Amino acid sequence: MDRTIQAFIVMFILTAVAIAAGGPSIERGNELFNSALLGTNGKSCADCHPDGKGLEGVADYDEKELAKITNQCIVKALSGKPLADGSLEMTSLVMYMNTVCTPKK
């Protein structure tokens, strides 16, 4: 089998796995925001920010800056490990926060 066909098969398998795992979504972000699994102290994002309170203006940040701020909260407030930039979890959290939080006016 030539290398082009092998590469195509590998790409096909990786794509199928990614589709099966599901992509980032607002629903997944909501689950994570309300879950204590992001940290080790039993708290969730929603414990400090019920219904997005205290997060007014997050829509004013770009995704990279919002991810950085989110990781700071995960590490400090939730005693968790930071999420990887661009990960399914981080992308989903950012998507969710942008739906529940309004820009500053």
Order of alpha helices (4+ residues) and beta strands (2+ residues): alpha-alpha-alpha-alpha-alpha
